[in-house]
Amino acid sequence: MDMLLDGNAYDATGARRRLEPRRVILILTNSGSVSERLIDAIEREFPWIRIEQVEHVSAACATFSHPVALILIDMALMKKAEAASAELLRIHPHALTAVIEPYDKVQVTPLSEVAASPLIRSVLPMDLRLDVWLSIIRLMLCGGEYFPPGSMIRTMLRDQNAILSAHNGAAQVLQGRMTNMAELTARESQILGMVSHGLQNKLIAAECGLSEHTVKIHLHHIIRKLGVHNRTEAAARFRNLHDNGQPMNEN
């Protein structure tokens, strides 16, 4: 168990551990999409996170005890949330917003609609192993976006012509963003998010439990996949994607 002394946290060995700033995950659902078991798992994995659940969009347009880092929205409430997107983004300017993808894939809104949303930046599948699911939560808390890989992304890219006619060319930007996200692994997206926040390799390695050499290898792969020349350009690409019509997402 960690001990708190002089404003710092210490583990059982006496080593000082960096305290994470307290943040809120806001869950907007009236159907119990995220079970109590999953909420307990989040709180165990991220002890600095507090879970707040509301059933109405109006209740989400409020301030909470700590800044909101992540908003999870039930698919059934997506349209109502989008209608209030300006207010949600004003009150929670640093929160990444994800739609909860239910177990029944028949009811899932096409990713083309999700990607064209003024509010939604990611999709949280609910049919994954717990460790994978928590890794996606961690990625989102770091500001990284996530979309299910494989056929769903390919389907969305095939629909780009329909998006172009409906959104005046926005799909071309979207296609590049989604292609990059499909190519980066969850770990690479996490590391790129940290680089964009100005963290050096040593701090990234400590945060992720990796060696600095492993972080350098991940950065090499990121630079290659994005087609940029260095980490500075990769970080700029990440920030530009997040600034494209939305406030910058930060922890």
N, C-alpha and C positions, 0 to 999 in steps of 0.2 A: 504494500500500500504506500502511496506517495504521502509525504509529510510536507506541510507548508510552514516555512520558517523565513522570517525577514522578507516576506513578499516573494520568495522563490519556492519552487517545488523540488523535493528531493525524493529519489526512489529508495528502495530498501538497502541499496549498497552505499547510500550517501552521496551519489552523484546528482548534480543539479540538473533538473529537466526544465526546458523552456515551457513557460505557461502559455497556453493558447488563449487568445482573447475570447471571451464568452460570446457565443452567437446563437441564433435561433433558426431552426428549420420549421417553416410554416407549412402545414398540410391543410389544403383546402379540399374537403371532401364531405359528402353527406351519405356515403355508402360504405364507409369502413374499408377503403381500398388498401390502406396500410394497417396491418394487424398489430395488436398489442405485442406480439412476439417480435415483430420486426422493429417496433419502436424501442422495445427493451434492448434489442441487439444494437441499434444505433447509439443509444445512451451508454452502453458498455464500451462500444468501440470508440466513441467520441465523447468523453466525459465533460468536455467543455461546451457541448451542444445542449440546448434546451428545446424540447419539442412543443410546439403549439398547434392545436388542431381547431379549425373553425369550419362551420358548415355553410356559411354564406359569404359571398364576395365582399359585402359591406363590412363584415367583421375582419376580413383580411386587410382592408384599407384603414389600418390603425397602427399605432406604435406599440412595441412590445418591450419587455424588460431589457432586452439586448438587441443589437442590430440583426436584421434578418439576412442570413447568408444564402438561403436556398428556399424557394417556394415550390412545393409539389402540388399540382392541381389535378383533381380527378377529371378524366376525359369528359364526363357528363357536364362539368362546370366550365369547360374550356371557353365556350362562346361567351358566357357571362363575364368570365375573367378578362377576356380580350376586350369586351366593351368598356371595362374599367381599367384598361391597361395604363392609361396616362396617370391615373391616380395611384395605382399600385407601384408604378415605376418612380413616381415622385416621392412616395412615402418610404419605399424600400429601394433606393437607387443602386445599391451594391449587390442586390440579390439576383442570382441566376434562377430562372424559372423553368421548370420541367413539367411535362404532362405525364401522368401516371398511365402506363400502358397496361390494361387489364389482362388477366389470364386468357379470356376469351378473345382471340385475335380477330374473330368475325366482326366485332364491334369497333375495331380500331379505326380511327380517322386516318385517311391516307397521309403519308409523311409529307406530301406536297402541301397539304393544308397546314400541317404543323410548321413546316419550314417557312411558309409565307406569313405566319402569325406575327403580329407586332409585339407579342409578349413572350411566347414560348421559345426557348433556346435549346432545349434538350428533351429527350424521351427517356423515361425510367421504366424499363421492363420489369414485370413482376413475376416472371417465370424462370428466374435464374437461381443458381445455387447461392446460399447466403453469403459466402465469402466473396463471390463475384459481384453480387448486388451491393455489398458494403463498399467494395472497391469503386464502383460507379458513384456511390454517394460521396466518397472521399474525393474523387475527381471533380465532381460538381462543386464541392465545398472549396476546392482550390481554383474555381473559376473555369474549369474545363467543360466543354460541351460533349454530350454523348448522344449518338443515334445508333440504333441496332444495326449491326453490319449485315452484309450479304444481300439477299434478294430484295429486302424492303428498300434499301438505299438505291439499288439498281432500278427498282420500279419508279422511285421518285425521280431519278435522273432521266428515265425514259419519258416522264411526263413534263419535261422542261418546256416543250413548245406550248402546252396548255398554260403553264405558269407565266410564260412570256406574254401571251396575249392578255392574261388577266392582270399582270402586275408590271407591265411596261419595262420589261428587260431585267427586272430584279432577279429572275431565275438564273441568269448568267453568273451573277455574283454568288448566288446561293449554290450553284453547282460546284464552283471552285471551293467554297467553304466546306461543303459536304464531302467532296472528293478528298480534301486534305484530312478531314476528320476520319474518313473511312480508312485512310492509309496509316494514320498514327495509332499506335497502341494506346491503351489506357494509361500506362506508365509514362509513355512519351508525351502524351497530352498533359499529364500532371506536371512533369518536369518543365515543359515549355511554359505552362502557366506560371510556375515559380520564377523562371528566367525573366518573363515579362514583368514580374513584380520587382526585378532588380536583385534577386538572390544569386549569390555566387555558388560555384560548384560545391564548396565545402559545406555551406549551409544546406544546400539541396540534399547532399549526401546524408547529412545528419538527420534531416527531416524525414527522408524516405527510408532510412536504415540501409543505405547503399555505400559502397566505396566511391571515392572521387573518380577512380578509373572507370567504374561502371557508369557513372553519370556522364563522363566524357563520351563514352561509347553511345549512350542514348542520344546525346546531343549531335553526334556525328550522323546517326540515323535520321534524326529530325531534320537536320540541314539538307541531307540528301533527298528525303521524301518531299520537302517543301520546295526544293529547287532554288534555295537561297545560298549565299556565300558564307555566312557566318551566323553566330548566335544573335548578334544585334539585329540582323535582317529578319531572322526567325521570330524574335520577340516583337519586332515592329509588325510583322504579318499577323501575329496573334492579337496584338492590341488593335490593329485596324479592323479585324473581323469583329471584335467586341464593340468597337466604336461605330460600326456601320449601322447608324440609325438607333443605337441604344447606348445607355450610359455604360462606362467601363465597369465590369464586374470585379470586385475585390473582396477579400476576406476582411 
